[in-house]
Amino acid sequence: MGELRFVHMADLHLGYRQYNLTERLKDFGKAALHATEKALEYEPDFVLVAGDIFHDSRPYPGAIRQALQIFTKFRDAGIPVYAIRGNHDASYARSERLGGDALHLLEDVGLITYIRDKVVTFEKKGKPKACICGVGYYGRNTEQKLTEVLKQNKALLEEKGVLKILMAHVFIEGMVPQYDISAYILTQENFDYIALGHYHGYFRDDNARLYAPGAIEHTSVSEWDDPDRGVNLVTATPQIKAKSWTVDVQRLTVPTRPKKAFEINLGVIEAHEVEPQAREVVKQHDEPGAILRGVLRGRLRGDTFAFINTSNIGTAATQALLCNITNELETTTLSIKEEATFEEVIEEVLRKQLGIKKTAVKTWKLLVTDMMEILKENQPDTVSKALERLDKFTTPKKKRSKKPKRTHAQEVEQ
């Protein structure tokens, strides 16, 4: 009876203009195109797309053109594409209300079969038959919708010798803490392959036959820990005696724009020293065309309210496409004892927070005390008194000219 070979893709996010950059919109298109061309090399019988073909429910014309280019390649090769709705593509209610969505458009021009919560079959002469159960995005209501679809298609899914595939756009336990459905529920119907979307990392559980190829490009910094992006190439072979199927899953990786996250550890540092030192570190991580993210670490000494120009630090990366710098510097905290006097508190602030030298603390304390007394009075002349006190503090004291010493002869003359 032979084997079946298919490609499992998900989360293409075509049209995502990440960081508001047109280059990133092109990156997502290029990644999907690379995956398509790589998949075609293996001549699959069909292709599954487990949701989020588009990043937006109302995709840009440029994103639609990317989709047309990609899926036309499969159609021209005689390879059918089966797709479901993801959370980014369009809500079911909105699609019904407006008479369709972008996925309907792709189906209308003959590029995909849009599975809207039902079971479809793949049949080709000389090849085993496959049943594909597709459920779009329903979040926490996925179990309820899946139960409905399975009940309506029970006879078709119980057919002997058929490869049974479930395709869903959902988080399951083991992917994220707040998952939508238990993996146990998905495995109860004994599907031969469960094709998942929504999770952007690479996930596989061979025992439960649960697989997610991940997003075709990185949509957030949290995904950078898994630099490889790709799709699954699946070979399903029928086991006649066991009345079951074995599946071999191979990941086909695709090239993407380089990305790098790093820390800029500055230790205890003055505010004015941050920018030059941080820029030197950024230069060391600079890479042509890359997306960089640096995090400032350390503790600020002195003026904790100083403005750190993170944008200027990022410009040190002259070859990268983008360099974002996040300021996570800590500020000096006061270790003031609970029973401290007012004068002790003032001294702590002056020395540790404002960096006043010990020799000048006494003078500054007098100024603070005087100013507070003046402000407490709350009289009509309060402002003028305060300005007068500040003027005395900031005006340099004139040195008294020393009288010349009188000589012994001058004293005798008198």
Steps between C-alpha positions, in 0.01 A plus 500: 500500500800728537578789729379857532733796525381842609634832630373659818537880514358753746508864608635664185385843624523652154473878509657544843680835486693433819669800665312706240764399244419408140808276505330279759184473289722372220682264740181308584420464132852379419497244782169354383625494141820320603293243691278449196791449263666258742177305543455470124836323475344203685191484275242469779153365430335790682572792735341595834499859628388504866383860522628859490590521134461875551602714795193721473135423431506778239837435334685755289486450123872422523429213740231359273742516206755304706237234572404482132865449404553226758186293447512536122825301512321209669204518260728504196670187636161329542528495880180581692521727807264463796478792743311599816431834664737631768439770760669761279321412176144593600241412759227262388226753585671785316558286195134398487383856557713650222450224246841340527864570573837482325501119525173486307670709231787249472246220472297690239801521268570128544817522711386334827224289646375700797389252769239668715434263790438186299669190356630487143664214315813474289475242224745435219535204268760255625515669842341419836203710606531767771233667713586846628295637790553877521393721791573873493598714797254492791733541799351344813193393300705272273394182683131580452541576129719191444240277665232637266712442188597145601138409574386627159773306315517182705439258212763659278765495774433134579574385144765224487844550346471879492767739633326711762634853558377764743596860427439767768620846596529472877730499804524165678649415836877478483520800268399788727377531862157632393404240240167466316447124500648189656725287280315196635174615338665540160648151510176317592381464141820317398603735222812388314640854487387814689612812314503805728545871447497803733811398697798680346771270631579150374298234681481125456369214708550183295318277748186717488560588132470871575704736282542876451764624252498850649481840335682542171679811634557644848207717604642602839825506700372215718540268198866582439613214727394267218688646202391229253175556311340250269226257401437128551542242223290198595514153349208278603521127433204262549552193717246256356521232768493747787230705325687816584750748357859585584607860447849629445536873568793699362547869560594710199667819623492827310741797515385814683650836588762470780393614846701543815412587861775603742557668835708812559636454851632832627536433874476805727522800273444875474217606269730691265717188452214276383470608138868483393558166672176347371573611144830313507320178598240550225778534242634159602162338421435686175424273204394578142121499460436365849236594754664571835359542849723614784404533865680745729589336832670651803445765766498875459705699747418862588225665295247220465262723304739546208364442148665208321475540122446139396428600138841660472663188643329289234644711217843353580387195298566638153464171309189354665149555367381597846642526851262547792643576844299446818598683819484273803761681707428502871512816706680546829265435786520661844580278795352731763437353842146522632583729794718737298474871575402757239860619474622142443248452221607826334865398523425159348321659206771761443785251508359184339233633269649831392868415539586805719849478643528439872681831554210694345212311662479732802453810281235328287315381811477858621356606166238222501400577858473875433298445184256270678452752781432775248248287310323401822427865577281523189506881506452738204875561491586126517621481140715810526653373826577163341662665198701725727626201697595318180679809375708515817584132461606523136682837519868449575612667819740789448835450658583770753815685404768460758643816652880525452694425811641806670873512541666566834618839369142604415385410851785704653408805288148491638 
